Amino acid sequence: MTMDGTRLPVRAGLRPATTPSNPHTQLEQIAPVDLQDRLRDHALSLPQVRRGASRFSVPGAVAFYLDAPPEPSAVPDLFGGEWGHIHPHYDGSLHLNVPTELAERLIAAGWAEYHSLVARGHLPPLVVMLYGPRDEADLAVCAAAVEEAYLANGGARHDAAGRPLGFADA
């Protein structure tokens, strides 16, 4: 699945309720723990991504770091190498740094909302809350969004075996 605008399906159902302030938390439609774990593990399986504690989220959030991006970044490094994180199981949503164009597409299709600090002007319109996946179809879309965030933050395109693709392969 790609996030090219033509293949991004509209999320079924209503948006989940979230907190209007920090910590920005998803309050309902909580993803099953198994799907949360699979999405977290998918993010951590991307080349050169390492797990860490988030310096900006609630205790227990698992952050995704790309310390030495192999490619130029499409978005600025806002959080010292942390390009996203997944909240603890009681929440299951993620915060991701993505290009504004992708953020707007994810929001329009019902998959995300801007971080609560974007409206206050404390963060640029690059930080979104991606709602946790409710089922396998949601998981596929969420995994694709995570991959797009990874690429936007300097991650390299890779094949199914995790080998970086050259320019001619992409």
Buried (B, 14 or more C-beta within 10 A) or exposed (E): EEBEEEEBEEBEEEBBEBEEEBEBBBEEBBBBEEBBBBBBEBBBEBBBBEEBEBEBBBEEBBBBBBEEBEBEBBBEBBBEBBBBBBBBBEBBBBBBBBBEEBBBBBBEBBBBBBBBBBEEEEBBBBBBBBBBBBEEEBBEBBBBBBBBBBBBBBBBBBEEEEEBEEEEEE
